[in-house]
Each structure stands twice: as C-alpha cells, then as structure tokens.
Amino acid sequence: MCGRFTLTADISALQESFPWLGIPPGLEPRYNIAPSQPIAVAPNDGKKRLDFFTWGLIPSWAKDPGIGNRMINARAETLAEKPSFRSAFRRRRCLVLADGFYEWRSDDGKSKTPMYIRLEDGAPFAFAGLWEIWNAPDGSQVYSCTIITTEPNPLMAKIHNRMPVILPEKAHSLWLQSGEADPMALSELLKPYPAEEMVAYPVSKLVNSPANDVPAVIEPVS
C-alpha cells in the first residue's frame, strides 16, 4: 500500500513538471502527508487547476464517511470490478501530485525500516488517483480521493509487495480525459514505474508519526 508521501517541491518546480496546471501561490512543503489529510490533486473536470481533496475515498453511496479511512488505496487489478471504485475509474480520475513516498521494509520479521522512495532526478511526479463527491447530511459536500497501487518493480520488490502507480507525463492527458473512458485503455497505464529511474534509501523513524512533518524525515540515515 501507499500510506505516506511527500510534496516538498516549490511552485516553480511543480509548474515545470505540470505547465498546463494552475497552481495557487502559498503552497507549503509537506514532508509527511498522511491519510485523511487534504492532498494536492488535478481532477479530470476540465478546469486544469490544482485542488485539495481528502485522502481516503468516500463512495457517493456511503452512509458513513469513515469508510474513507479504509480506502486510501485502490488495487489496479480490480478497479473495474469493485463497486467502490468502478464508477470513479470510468468517470472520475485525478493526478495526485507528489515528489516521493514512504514504505516500511521488513528486515527480520520483527523490525521495520522506513524507506523513502523518489525519482532519481528528484522531480515532482503524479500518482494515478480516483475521486468522488460525498453529500453529507448537513448539505455540505466532501471531495475525496484514493491512490492506485500495482505490483512492485524490482526496486520496490525488495521493500514491499505493492507500489503506487506513478504515471509518466505522456499518460497524463489520457488519464485526465473528461467523460466516460474505456477501462481497457486506462488499465494499460497502470504499470510499475521503471525501477532504473527511481532511488530508495532508509530514513529516520520520525516518519512513523504524521505529526513529524519536517525536513528531517526525508534525510538519509545509515
């Protein structure tokens, strides 16, 4: 699963990676983004602007928004079948902006080492995501999203048995097309990112607490 990630890049770096996206000023760096928090997304609503949705997808038919806590990730292999995701897969997709993510490597069956994974060049990138609108009893609306995961590439296989789907730039326009899309064509995009373009290294256990949203959590440790 993908349960923690970062978006530390400044606006100029984000604009270089996503030149078509309207990015608001004052975007603060985030070093330890956790589920249930607002995350930066570009939804396929045709507006081409950065928005913030709650991390943890709440299906429109849900009676309790707490279901979102169990839906921070969606498996690529079953998106077209699962009632929680199949409608969003066809109609409501988004890019989730990031520049790194964390996973915990099991070393001896007893202890786990937090690992930070990013692109080799350190550039921002986009996870494949899905989004929904939930109508609350008080009349308000909650916009929420999930991050899609797939099988690991060789680098990630040494750390975990899943990895988030990182979409290459050439796939962004297809993923963000408006209206209903062909699930078969979309599924072709949900592949492991090339391992040779990524790096991973151990970081401090400070990252274990979401309260530690500070630069120290991405620093390498021996």
N, CA, C and O of each residue as an XYZ file, in Angstrom:
888
protein
N       0.846     -1.195      0.000
C       0.000      0.000      0.000
C       0.877      1.239      0.000
O       2.086      1.163      0.219
N       0.258      2.367     -0.246
C       0.944      3.655     -0.127
C       0.218      4.427      0.957
O      -0.914      4.866      0.757
N       0.865      4.597      2.114
C       0.207      5.227      3.246
C       0.819      6.518      3.705
O       0.348      7.119      4.670
N       1.875      6.965      3.025
C       2.521      8.216      3.400
C       3.343      8.719      2.220
O       4.000      7.922      1.550
N       3.322     10.023      1.952
C       4.120     10.540      0.843
C       4.479     11.997      1.080
O       4.106     12.576      2.101
N       5.209     12.595      0.131
C       5.675     13.972      0.283
C       5.310     14.807     -0.941
O       5.090     14.286     -2.034
N       5.255     16.115     -0.719
C       5.179     17.089     -1.812
C       5.944     18.317     -1.321
O       5.357     19.264     -0.799
N       7.259     18.281     -1.499
C       8.137     19.320     -0.972
C       8.571     20.323     -2.032
O       9.117     21.373     -1.694
N       8.341     20.026     -3.295
C       8.801     20.884     -4.399
C       8.164     22.269     -4.327
O       7.007     22.415     -3.933
N       8.938     23.282     -4.715
C       8.374     24.626     -4.744
C       7.509     24.812     -5.996
O       7.475     23.950     -6.873
N       6.825     25.934     -6.060
C       5.866     26.158     -7.143
C       6.543     26.153     -8.508
O       5.967     25.663     -9.479
N       7.755     26.691     -8.597
C       8.431     26.732     -9.892
C       8.738     25.332    -10.403
O       8.612     25.068    -11.599
N       9.141     24.428     -9.509
C       9.422     23.045     -9.912
C       8.134     22.335    -10.313
O       8.115     21.580    -11.285
N       7.058     22.576     -9.568
C       5.775     21.964     -9.913
C       5.280     22.488    -11.257
O       4.759     21.728    -12.073
N       5.446     23.789    -11.483
C       4.977     24.366    -12.738
C       5.770     23.834    -13.925
O       5.230     23.680    -15.021
N       7.056     23.553    -13.704
C       7.874     22.985    -14.769
C       7.415     21.575    -15.117
O       7.404     21.196    -16.289
N       7.034     20.793    -14.101
C       6.587     19.421    -14.341
C       5.153     19.360    -14.851
O       4.781     18.435    -15.575
N       4.344     20.358    -14.468
C       2.931     20.392    -14.864
C       2.613     21.789    -15.422
O       1.891     22.553    -14.781
N       3.142     22.133    -16.602
C       2.998     23.501    -17.136
C       1.559     23.889    -17.464
O       1.251     25.078    -17.555
N       0.689     22.926    -17.638
C      -0.699     23.177    -18.003
C      -1.601     23.382    -16.777
O      -2.784     23.693    -16.916
N      -1.029     23.205    -15.578
C      -1.825     23.187    -14.354
C      -1.752     24.522    -13.625
O      -0.663     25.053    -13.403
N      -2.908     25.066    -13.251
C      -2.944     26.274    -12.443
C      -2.632     25.953    -10.992
O      -3.384     25.230    -10.339
N      -1.527     26.486    -10.482
C      -1.088     26.189     -9.119
C      -1.195     27.458     -8.281
O      -0.590     28.471     -8.633
N      -1.948     27.432     -7.181
C      -2.134     28.641     -6.372
C      -0.856     29.002     -5.615
O      -0.052     28.122     -5.308
N      -0.660     30.278     -5.314
C       0.503     30.684     -4.524
C       0.368     30.210     -3.072
O      -0.724     29.874     -2.614
N       1.483     30.192     -2.372
C       1.444     29.858     -0.948
C       1.393     28.380     -0.637
O       1.035     27.997      0.477
N       1.745     27.536     -1.601
C       1.736     26.096     -1.361
C       2.887     25.725     -0.424
O       4.053     25.937     -0.757
N       2.565     25.181      0.728
C       3.580     24.849      1.724
C       4.172     23.464      1.455
O       3.442     22.560      1.048
N       5.484     23.276      1.673
C       6.077     21.943      1.502
C       5.533     20.972      2.545
O       5.338     21.334      3.706
N       5.291     19.735      2.116
C       4.786     18.694      3.018
C       5.748     17.502      2.981
O       6.056     16.966      1.917
N       6.210     17.108      4.154
C       7.212     16.057      4.259
C       6.647     14.732      4.777
O       7.350     13.722      4.776
N       5.403     14.726      5.214
C       4.855     13.516      5.836
C       3.333     13.533      5.719
O       2.623     13.618      6.721
N       2.847     13.452      4.490
C       1.406     13.514      4.227
C       0.764     12.183      4.603
O       1.246     11.121      4.206
N      -0.323     12.242      5.368
C      -0.964     11.038      5.902
C      -2.425     10.956      5.479
O      -3.014     11.970      5.106
N      -3.024      9.757      5.532
C      -4.440      9.589      5.206
C      -5.330     10.503      6.036
O      -5.007     10.850      7.172
N      -6.455     10.886      5.447
C      -7.490     11.769      5.994
C      -7.117     13.244      5.875
O      -7.927     14.113      6.194
N      -5.888     13.535      5.417
C      -5.477     14.922      5.223
C      -5.814     15.393      3.806
O      -6.005     14.563      2.917
N      -5.891     16.697      3.582
C      -6.087     17.214      2.222
C      -4.811     16.983      1.400
O      -3.706     17.225      1.886
N      -4.965     16.521      0.171
C      -3.809     16.305     -0.697
C      -4.031     17.010     -2.032
O      -5.165     17.205     -2.467
N      -2.928     17.387     -2.669
C      -2.980     18.165     -3.907
C      -3.307     17.267     -5.092
O      -2.597     16.296     -5.351
N      -4.370     17.585     -5.807
C      -4.808     16.770     -6.936
C      -5.164     17.638     -8.134
O      -5.505     18.813     -7.999
N      -5.076     17.026     -9.308
C      -5.584     17.619    -10.542
C      -6.684     16.693    -11.049
O      -6.375     15.663    -11.647
N      -7.959     17.021    -10.833
C      -9.064     16.150    -11.260
C      -9.392     16.323    -12.733
O      -9.046     17.338    -13.338
N     -10.057     15.332    -13.307
C     -10.418     15.380    -14.735
C     -11.753     16.100    -14.942
O     -12.659     15.580    -15.593
N     -11.855     17.297    -14.383
C     -13.086     18.075    -14.525
C     -12.956     19.186    -15.566
O     -13.844     20.027    -15.702
N     -11.832     19.181    -16.305
C     -11.640     20.139    -17.371
C     -11.147     21.505    -16.944
O     -10.924     22.364    -17.797
N     -10.966     21.740    -15.637
C     -10.594     23.075    -15.164
C      -9.081     23.301    -15.117
O      -8.634     24.445    -15.027
N      -8.303     22.246    -15.177
C      -6.839     22.325    -15.209
C      -6.278     23.198    -14.087
O      -5.448     24.077    -14.314
N      -6.753     22.932    -12.878
C      -6.251     23.674    -11.734
C      -6.048     22.715    -10.553
O      -6.722     21.694    -10.418
N      -5.090     23.095     -9.712
C      -4.784     22.287     -8.541
C      -5.886     22.448     -7.506
O      -6.349     23.557     -7.241
N      -6.297     21.333     -6.926
C      -7.311     21.362     -5.876
C      -6.826     20.499     -4.726
O      -5.780     19.856     -4.820
N      -7.597     20.484     -3.626
C      -7.219     19.687     -2.462
C      -8.395     18.821     -2.040
O      -9.442     19.332     -1.641
N      -8.217     17.513     -2.129
C      -9.241     16.543     -1.759
C      -8.766     15.748     -0.547
O      -7.565     15.598     -0.326
N      -9.711     15.243      0.231
C      -9.378     14.415      1.388
C      -8.840     13.073      0.928
O      -9.425     12.429      0.056
N      -7.728     12.650      1.510
C      -7.136     11.357      1.142
C      -7.865     10.231      1.863
O      -7.770     10.093      3.082
N      -8.589      9.436      1.097
C      -9.415      8.336      1.588
C     -10.768      8.434      0.921
O     -11.619      9.210      1.355
N     -10.981      7.651     -0.136
C     -12.160      7.812     -0.987
C     -13.456      7.420     -0.277
O     -13.561      6.341      0.307
N     -14.436      8.315     -0.341
C     -15.769      8.069      0.222
C     -16.736      7.904     -0.947
O     -17.064      8.894     -1.601
N     -17.204      6.685     -1.232
C     -18.145      6.491     -2.339
C     -19.413      7.324     -2.138
O     -19.823      7.583     -1.007
N     -20.019      7.734     -3.233
C     -21.205      8.589     -3.145
C     -22.337      7.921     -2.386
O     -23.177      8.603     -1.799
N     -22.370      6.572     -2.390
C     -23.455      5.843     -1.738
C     -23.172      5.531     -0.267
O     -24.015      4.937      0.405
N     -22.016      5.915      0.237
C     -21.647      5.576      1.616
C     -22.557      6.272      2.624
O     -22.931      7.430      2.440
N     -22.904      5.558      3.681
C     -23.694      6.148      4.768
C     -22.799      6.830      5.795
O     -23.224      7.767      6.471
N     -21.566      6.361      5.909
C     -20.634      6.873      6.907
C     -19.331      7.283      6.221
O     -18.707      6.461      5.550
N     -18.912      8.542      6.379
C     -17.671      8.971      5.723
C     -16.429      8.261      6.258
O     -15.364      8.318      5.644
N     -16.568      7.594      7.402
C     -15.447      6.863      7.970
C     -14.932      5.754      7.071
O     -13.825      5.255      7.271
N     -15.730      5.363      6.075
C     -15.283      4.320      5.139
C     -14.028      4.768      4.396
O     -13.242      3.937      3.939
N     -13.841      6.085      4.275
C     -12.675      6.606      3.575
C     -11.365      6.193      4.213
O     -10.349      6.098      3.525
N     -11.368      5.942      5.531
C     -10.141      5.526      6.212
C      -9.628      4.190      5.705
O      -8.446      3.878      5.849
N     -10.515      3.400      5.110
C     -10.128      2.082      4.597
C      -9.891      2.119      3.080
O      -9.604      1.088      2.472
N     -10.010      3.287      2.481
C      -9.917      3.382      1.029
C      -8.890      4.412      0.589
O      -9.138      5.204     -0.321
N      -7.734      4.393      1.244
C      -6.667      5.301      0.829
C      -5.978      4.796     -0.437
O      -5.362      5.569     -1.171
N      -6.092      3.483     -0.683
C      -5.515      2.865     -1.877
C      -6.556      2.036     -2.594
O      -7.520      1.567     -1.989
N      -6.353      1.854     -3.910
C      -7.216      1.003     -4.727
C      -6.320      0.144     -5.617
O      -5.423      0.667     -6.279
N      -6.551     -1.152     -5.638
C      -5.721     -2.062     -6.428
C      -6.052     -1.931     -7.912
O      -7.213     -2.029     -8.309
N      -5.025     -1.711     -8.726
C      -5.229     -1.530    -10.168
C      -5.920     -2.723    -10.796
O      -6.712     -2.563    -11.725
N      -5.629     -3.923    -10.299
C      -6.128     -5.140    -10.927
C      -7.640     -5.315    -10.797
O      -8.240     -6.060    -11.572
N      -8.271     -4.631     -9.818
C      -9.703     -4.871     -9.573
C     -10.554     -3.602     -9.666
O     -11.704     -3.603     -9.228
N     -10.013     -2.534    -10.222
C     -10.759     -1.268    -10.287
C     -12.070     -1.396    -11.046
O     -13.083     -0.821    -10.647
N     -12.051     -2.142    -12.133
C     -13.232     -2.245    -12.987
C     -14.333     -3.097    -12.364
O     -15.465     -3.094    -12.847
N     -14.007     -3.837    -11.282
C     -14.960     -4.761    -10.681
C     -15.506     -4.285     -9.340
O     -16.676     -4.516     -9.035
N     -14.680     -3.628     -8.540
C     -15.075     -3.251     -7.190
C     -16.133     -2.143     -7.211
O     -15.924     -1.107     -7.842
N     -17.272     -2.351     -6.524
C     -18.312     -1.315     -6.507
C     -17.824      0.031     -5.990
O     -18.330      1.073     -6.404
N     -16.840      0.019     -5.084
C     -16.342      1.268     -4.507
C     -15.567      2.109     -5.509
O     -15.454      3.324     -5.345
N     -15.026      1.464     -6.558
C     -14.113      2.164     -7.455
C     -14.517      2.172     -8.930
O     -14.038      3.024     -9.680
N     -15.376      1.259     -9.369
C     -15.570      1.091    -10.808
C     -16.174      2.306    -11.488
O     -15.809      2.610    -12.624
N     -17.086      3.011    -10.830
C     -17.672      4.202    -11.445
C     -16.639      5.325    -11.543
O     -16.544      5.999    -12.568
N     -15.872      5.522    -10.480
C     -14.831      6.553    -10.499
C     -13.755      6.214    -11.526
O     -13.208      7.115    -12.163
N     -13.449      4.948    -11.694
C     -12.442      4.535    -12.669
C     -12.855      4.957    -14.071
O     -12.016      5.380    -14.866
N     -14.119      4.846    -14.371
C     -14.610      5.223    -15.694
C     -14.751      6.740    -15.856
O     -14.539      7.264    -16.950
N     -15.105      7.447    -14.785
C     -15.526      8.840    -14.953
C     -14.764      9.882    -14.122
O     -14.702     11.045    -14.519
N     -14.184      9.493    -12.982
C     -13.612     10.490    -12.074
C     -12.183     10.086    -11.690
O     -11.953      9.406    -10.690
N     -11.259     10.518    -12.501
C      -9.843     10.201    -12.263
C      -9.077     11.487    -11.950
O      -9.530     12.581    -12.286
N      -7.950     11.353    -11.324
C      -7.149     12.530    -10.985
C      -5.676     12.161    -10.919
O      -5.314     10.990    -10.807
N      -4.846     13.175    -10.990
C      -3.435     13.043    -10.685
C      -3.237     13.507     -9.250
O      -3.766     14.544     -8.850
N      -2.488     12.754     -8.490
C      -2.116     13.152     -7.125
C      -0.658     13.594     -7.180
O       0.224     12.788     -7.477
N      -0.403     14.856     -6.898
C       0.951     15.387     -7.017
C       1.816     14.968     -5.832
O       1.377     14.998     -4.683
N       3.054     14.578     -6.134
C       3.981     14.106     -5.106
C       5.406     14.288     -5.608
O       5.624     14.572     -6.785
N       6.367     14.124     -4.720
C       7.762     14.021     -5.154
C       8.511     12.925     -4.404
O       9.735     12.836     -4.488
N       7.777     12.098     -3.677
C       8.367     10.946     -3.001
C       7.322     10.257     -2.149
O       6.263     10.824     -1.880
N       7.612      9.038     -1.722
C       6.697      8.326     -0.840
C       7.490      7.407      0.082
O       8.671      7.141     -0.145
N       6.823      6.932      1.115
C       7.462      6.078      2.113
C       6.886      4.666      2.073
O       5.715      4.458      1.755
N       7.736      3.716      2.401
C       7.281      2.345      2.628
C       8.170      1.755      3.719
O       9.309      2.185      3.903
N       7.647      0.777      4.433
C       8.375      0.191      5.550
C       8.861     -1.199      5.182
O       8.071     -2.108      4.927
N      10.187     -1.345      5.161
C      10.816     -2.612      4.790
C      10.940     -3.513      6.011
O      11.458     -3.100      7.048
N      10.463     -4.740      5.881
C      10.590     -5.718      6.962
C      11.974     -6.356      6.877
O      12.298     -7.011      5.887
N      12.785     -6.166      7.908
C      14.169     -6.610      7.859
C      14.375     -8.027      8.385
O      15.073     -8.828      7.764
N      13.777     -8.328      9.508
C      13.997     -9.650     10.109
C      12.718    -10.273     10.639
O      12.750    -11.218     11.427
N      11.595     -9.733     10.198
C      10.316    -10.234     10.681
C       9.873     -9.572     11.964
O       8.723     -9.729     12.372
N      10.771     -8.825     12.617
C      10.442     -8.188     13.891
C      10.492     -6.668     13.799
O       9.650     -5.978     14.374
N      11.468     -6.156     13.083
C      11.601     -4.705     12.966
C      11.369     -4.258     11.525
O      11.516     -5.040     10.586
N      11.005     -2.984     11.371
C      10.774     -2.422     10.043
C      11.564     -1.127      9.899
O      11.645     -0.320     10.826
N      12.136     -0.952      8.730
C      12.908      0.246      8.438
C      12.117      1.130      7.483
O      11.749      0.679      6.398
N      11.846      2.384      7.861
C      11.160      3.274      6.918
C      12.089      3.635      5.767
O      13.248      3.992      5.976
N      11.566      3.538      4.559
C      12.317      3.839      3.347
C      11.639      4.995      2.615
O      10.412      5.078      2.558
N      12.452      5.873      2.064
C      11.931      6.973      1.245
C      12.267      6.677     -0.205
O      13.415      6.377     -0.535
N      11.262      6.764     -1.072
C      11.423      6.423     -2.485
C      11.048      7.639     -3.320
O      10.015      8.265     -3.084
N      11.881      7.969     -4.286
C      11.619      9.113     -5.164
C      12.202      8.833     -6.542
O      12.868      7.817     -6.744
N      11.953      9.729     -7.486
C      12.590      9.619     -8.791
C      14.068      9.976     -8.656
O      14.448     10.772     -7.798
N      14.881      9.391     -9.495
C      16.319      9.598     -9.416
C      16.703     11.066     -9.563
O      17.640     11.533     -8.914
N      15.980     11.797    -10.418
C      16.302     13.207    -10.623
C      15.630     14.130     -9.611
O      15.834     15.344     -9.655
N      14.827     13.569     -8.696
C      14.180     14.359     -7.657
C      13.000     15.185     -8.110
O      12.465     15.972     -7.329
N      12.581     15.026     -9.353
C      11.495     15.846     -9.898
C      10.135     15.444     -9.325
O       9.950     14.296     -8.920
N       9.184     16.380     -9.287
C       7.816     16.033     -8.903
C       7.207     15.077     -9.924
O       7.643     15.026    -11.074
N       6.202     14.324     -9.499
C       5.523     13.374    -10.378
C       4.068     13.253     -9.961
O       3.619     13.959     -9.058
N       3.335     12.371    -10.607
C       1.908     12.213    -10.302
C       1.545     10.745    -10.107
O       1.847      9.898    -10.948
N       0.892     10.462     -8.984
C       0.261      9.160     -8.792
C      -1.057      9.145     -9.572
O      -1.681     10.189     -9.764
N      -1.472      7.971    -10.016
C      -2.808      7.798    -10.580
C      -3.811      7.727     -9.435
O      -3.627      6.954     -8.495
N      -4.868      8.526     -9.510
C      -5.870      8.533     -8.450
C      -7.288      8.535     -8.990
O      -7.521      8.756    -10.179
N      -8.227      8.286     -8.095
C      -9.660      8.364     -8.384
C     -10.283      9.307     -7.367
O      -9.786      9.437     -6.248
N     -11.384      9.971     -7.760
C     -12.028     10.885     -6.816
C     -13.542     10.716     -6.821
O     -14.125     10.176     -7.761
N     -14.157     11.189     -5.752
C     -15.610     11.100     -5.580
C     -16.111     12.343     -4.844
O     -15.341     13.063     -4.208
N     -17.417     12.574     -4.948
C     -18.097     13.609     -4.159
C     -19.112     12.911     -3.261
O     -19.945     12.137     -3.732
N     -19.030     13.194     -1.963
C     -19.978     12.616     -0.999
C     -20.824     13.747     -0.429
O     -20.295     14.755      0.040
N     -22.134     13.575     -0.473
C     -23.060     14.572      0.065
C     -23.355     14.269      1.531
O     -23.979     13.259      1.854
N     -22.901     15.147      2.401
C     -23.078     14.958      3.839
C     -24.509     15.306      4.257
O     -25.195     16.058      3.565
N     -24.956     14.759      5.390
C     -26.328     15.040      5.872
C     -26.598     16.524      6.086
O     -27.745     16.959      5.983
N     -25.556     17.317      6.384
C     -25.768     18.748      6.625
C     -25.820     19.562      5.335
O     -25.920     20.788      5.372
N     -25.751     18.873      4.189
C     -25.829     19.560      2.911
C     -24.488     19.912      2.296
O     -24.428     20.334      1.141
N     -23.423     19.745      3.047
C     -22.094     20.032      2.508
C     -21.611     18.876      1.637
O     -22.175     17.782      1.668
N     -20.577     19.130      0.873
C     -20.003     18.108      0.011
C     -18.549     17.849      0.394
O     -17.796     18.776      0.696
N     -18.167     16.566      0.375
C     -16.793     16.179      0.665
C     -16.181     15.609     -0.612
O     -16.685     14.639     -1.177
N     -15.095     16.221     -1.054
C     -14.353     15.717     -2.207
C     -13.216     14.849     -1.666
O     -12.400     15.311     -0.868
N     -13.168     13.603     -2.101
C     -12.176     12.677     -1.576
C     -11.513     11.906     -2.722
O     -12.008     11.903     -3.850
N     -10.394     11.258     -2.418
C      -9.675     10.534     -3.465
C      -8.896      9.360     -2.893
O      -8.720      9.237     -1.681
N      -8.438      8.511     -3.787
C      -7.622      7.361     -3.433
C      -6.454      7.270     -4.405
O      -6.525      7.777     -5.524
N      -5.372      6.617     -3.965
C      -4.189      6.404     -4.803
C      -4.182      4.955     -5.272
O      -4.356      4.035     -4.473
N      -3.980      4.758     -6.568
C      -3.992      3.406     -7.150
C      -2.625      2.739     -6.957
O      -1.585      3.376     -7.120
N      -2.645      1.467     -6.612
C      -1.407      0.706     -6.445
C      -1.354     -0.450     -7.447
O      -2.372     -0.881     -7.988
N      -0.140     -0.930     -7.669
C       0.078     -2.033     -8.597
C       1.172     -2.943     -8.051
O       1.652     -2.740     -6.936
N       1.566     -3.942     -8.831
C       2.651     -4.825     -8.417
C       3.959     -4.049     -8.389
O       4.083     -3.048     -9.096
N       4.938     -4.473     -7.599
C       6.173     -3.696     -7.468
C       7.135     -3.911     -8.627
O       7.139     -4.965     -9.264
N       7.946     -2.901     -8.889
C       9.064     -3.087     -9.810
C      10.223     -3.735     -9.026
O      10.092     -3.911     -7.814
N      11.336     -4.094     -9.657
C      12.412     -4.780     -8.937
C      12.972     -4.007     -7.743
O      13.364     -4.615     -6.747
N      13.015     -2.685     -7.829
C      13.476     -1.899     -6.690
C      12.516     -2.013     -5.522
O      12.933     -2.257     -4.390
N      11.228     -1.836     -5.796
C      10.220     -1.869     -4.744
C       9.995     -3.271     -4.199
O       9.596     -3.425     -3.045
N      10.242     -4.292     -5.005
C      10.020     -5.675     -4.560
C      10.902     -6.030     -3.364
O      10.574     -6.934     -2.597
N      12.016     -5.321     -3.206
C      12.900     -5.560     -2.056
C      12.375     -4.887     -0.789
O      12.873     -5.122      0.311
N      11.357     -4.045     -0.971
C      10.831     -3.268      0.141
C       9.413     -3.674      0.508
O       9.078     -3.809      1.685
N       8.578     -3.870     -0.521
C       7.155     -4.146     -0.285
C       6.578     -4.869     -1.494
O       7.169     -4.859     -2.574
N       5.408     -5.501     -1.303
C       4.803     -6.256     -2.400
C       3.822     -5.442     -3.245
O       3.166     -5.989     -4.132
N       3.717     -4.132     -2.974
C       2.903     -3.230     -3.779
C       3.653     -1.910     -3.929
O       4.570     -1.609     -3.165
N       3.241     -1.124     -4.936
C       3.751      0.230     -5.078
C       2.677      1.108     -5.699
O       1.822      0.604     -6.427
N       2.699      2.414     -5.430
C       1.726      3.298     -6.073
C       2.014      3.420     -7.566
O       3.163      3.334     -7.998
N       0.967      3.618     -8.336
C       1.127      3.829     -9.781
C       1.598      5.266    -10.016
O       0.894      6.222     -9.692
N       2.795      5.402    -10.583
C       3.318      6.708    -10.999
C       3.108      6.816    -12.504
O       3.628      6.008    -13.273
N       2.351      7.810    -12.911
C       2.048      7.967    -14.331
C       3.112      8.816    -15.012
O       3.415      9.910    -14.534
N       3.689      8.342    -16.119
C       4.625      9.179    -16.873
C       3.870     10.343    -17.509
O       2.655     10.285    -17.698
N       4.602     11.384    -17.829
C       3.977     12.593    -18.371
C       3.117     12.305    -19.601
O       2.064     12.918    -19.770
N       3.546     11.390    -20.453
C       2.809     11.093    -21.683
C       1.445     10.469    -21.414
O       0.592     10.443    -22.301
N       1.232      9.968    -20.203
C      -0.045      9.332    -19.857
C      -1.028     10.291    -19.202
O      -2.197      9.948    -19.029
N      -0.577     11.482    -18.837
C      -1.437     12.393    -18.081
C      -2.698     12.774    -18.831
O      -3.782     12.773    -18.248
N      -2.582     13.098    -20.112
C      -3.757     13.568    -20.855
C      -4.813     12.481    -20.999
O      -6.008     12.761    -20.896
N      -4.387     11.250    -21.237
C      -5.352     10.159    -21.340
C      -6.036      9.921    -20.004
O      -7.250      9.728    -19.949
N      -5.260      9.936    -18.929
C      -5.831      9.688    -17.600
C      -6.833     10.778    -17.214
O      -7.812     10.515    -16.516
N      -6.577     11.998    -17.675
C      -7.423     13.124    -17.283
C      -8.507     13.463    -18.301
O      -9.170     14.492    -18.164
N      -8.704     12.627    -19.315
C      -9.776     12.930    -20.263
C     -11.114     12.962    -19.534
O     -11.364     12.156    -18.638
N     -11.963     13.893    -19.926
C     -13.262     14.040    -19.270
C     -14.264     13.059    -19.869
O     -14.040     12.499    -20.942
N     -15.368     12.863    -19.161
C     -16.388     11.925    -19.626
C     -16.009     10.487    -19.317
O     -15.059     10.227    -18.579
N     -16.751      9.570    -19.883
C     -16.516      8.146    -19.628
C     -15.413      7.617    -20.538
O     -15.407      7.876    -21.741
N     -14.492      6.883    -19.953
C     -13.343      6.367    -20.692
C     -13.382      4.848    -20.752
O     -14.103      4.203    -19.990
N     -12.603      4.288    -21.661
C     -12.519      2.844    -21.851
C     -11.627      2.240    -20.762
O     -10.435      2.545    -20.717
N     -12.169      1.401    -19.891
C     -11.354      0.817    -18.816
C     -10.158      0.034    -19.323
O      -9.115      0.018    -18.669
N     -10.282     -0.612    -20.468
C      -9.165     -1.391    -21.002
C      -7.983     -0.489    -21.345
O      -6.837     -0.812    -21.033
N      -8.267      0.642    -21.988
C      -7.200      1.577    -22.347
C      -6.562      2.166    -21.095
O      -5.344      2.330    -21.029
N      -7.381      2.478    -20.115
C      -6.851      3.035    -18.872
C      -5.995      2.022    -18.124
O      -4.968      2.377    -17.547
N      -6.414      0.769    -18.135
C      -5.680     -0.269    -17.409
C      -4.260     -0.435    -17.920
O      -3.363     -0.823    -17.171
N      -4.060     -0.140    -19.195
C      -2.725     -0.252    -19.784
C      -1.746      0.744    -19.170
O      -0.532      0.561    -19.260
N      -2.270      1.790    -18.551
C      -1.410      2.809    -17.947
C      -0.950      2.428    -16.539
O       0.000      3.007    -16.011
N      -1.622      1.464    -15.942
C      -1.424      1.183    -14.514
C      -0.345      0.129    -14.299
O      -0.607     -0.958    -13.784
N       0.865      0.475    -14.703
C       2.008     -0.435    -14.653
C       3.046      0.070    -13.646
O       3.038      1.248    -13.290
N       3.934     -0.810    -13.188
C       5.014     -0.358    -12.306
C       5.922      0.631    -13.030
O       6.243      0.440    -14.202
N       6.331      1.672    -12.343
C       7.242      2.662    -12.919
C       8.626      2.030    -13.050
O       8.991      1.201    -12.216
N       9.416      2.395    -14.078
C      10.731      1.781    -14.271
C      11.649      1.931    -13.052
O      11.888      3.042    -12.578
N      12.143      0.833    -12.564
C      12.983      0.836    -11.369
C      14.263      1.628    -11.559
O      14.757      2.251    -10.619
N      14.807      1.609    -12.776
C      16.076      2.287    -13.020
C      15.957      3.811    -12.940
O      16.971      4.509    -12.921
N      14.733      4.327    -12.894
C      14.535      5.772    -12.783
C      14.173      6.198    -11.364
O      13.781      7.343    -11.135
N      14.306      5.269    -10.406
C      13.932      5.547     -9.030
C      15.077      5.226     -8.079
O      15.966      4.439     -8.404
N      15.048      5.838     -6.912
C      16.008      5.532     -5.855
C      15.235      5.345     -4.545
O      14.140      5.880     -4.373
N      15.826      4.578     -3.630
C      15.224      4.344     -2.317
C      16.330      4.333     -1.276
O      17.421      3.817     -1.520
N      16.043      4.908     -0.112
C      17.035      4.898      0.965
C      16.327      4.953      2.327
O      15.210      5.461      2.430
N      16.982      4.428      3.367
C      16.379      4.434      4.709
C      16.352      5.833      5.314
O      17.253      6.641      5.089
N      15.307      6.101      6.082
C      15.155      7.385      6.765
C      14.822      7.139      8.235
O      14.610      6.004      8.660
N      14.782      8.210      8.984
C      14.535      8.139     10.422
C      13.130      7.641     10.740
O      12.194      7.837      9.965
N      13.003      6.993     11.898
C      11.687      6.542     12.352
C      10.809      7.702     12.807
O       9.674      7.495     13.235
N      11.332      8.916     12.717
C      10.488     10.091     12.951
C       9.268     10.072     12.048
O       8.203     10.569     12.414
N       9.434      9.490     10.854
C       8.343      9.479      9.884
C       7.165      8.631     10.362
O       6.061      8.753      9.831
N       7.387      7.787     11.346
C       6.299      6.931     11.837
C       5.134      7.743     12.398
O       3.999      7.268     12.411
N       5.405      8.958     12.857
C       4.337      9.813     13.373
C       4.008     10.908     12.373
O       4.896     11.673     11.996
N       2.753     11.008     11.927
C       2.368     12.069     10.990
C       2.596     13.467     11.550
O       2.647     14.441     10.798
N       2.732     13.568     12.869
C       2.972     14.874     13.484
C       4.330     15.436     13.084
O       4.545     16.647     13.133
N       5.246     14.553     12.689
C       6.587     14.984     12.293
C       6.616     15.322     10.802
O       7.132     14.557      9.988
N       6.059     16.463     10.468
C       6.008     16.930      9.077
C       7.131     17.951      8.880
O       6.888     19.143      8.689
N       8.362     17.448      8.934
C       9.555     18.299      8.939
C      10.595     17.745      7.970
O      10.555     16.558      7.647
N      11.533     18.583      7.494
C      12.524     18.129      6.530
C      13.355     16.940      7.002
O      13.816     16.151      6.177
N      13.556     16.796      8.299
C      14.402     15.718      8.817
C      13.913     14.339      8.438
O      14.705     13.398      8.390
N      12.607     14.194      8.164
C      12.093     12.849      7.904
C      12.497     12.305      6.546
O      12.372     11.103      6.312
N      12.978     13.150      5.643
C      13.406     12.639      4.335
C      14.934     12.525      4.236
O      15.464     12.124      3.200
N      15.633     12.879      5.314
C      17.083     12.798      5.281
C      17.552     11.352      5.386
O      17.017     10.597      6.198
N      18.536     10.945      4.590
C      19.041      9.550      4.670
C      19.692      9.267      6.016
O      20.322     10.141      6.612
N      19.533      8.046      6.481
C      20.231      7.592      7.686
C      21.028      6.335      7.323
O      20.668      5.615      6.391
N      22.094      6.081      8.050
C      22.927      4.909      7.764
C      22.328      3.686      8.426
O      22.876      2.590      8.310
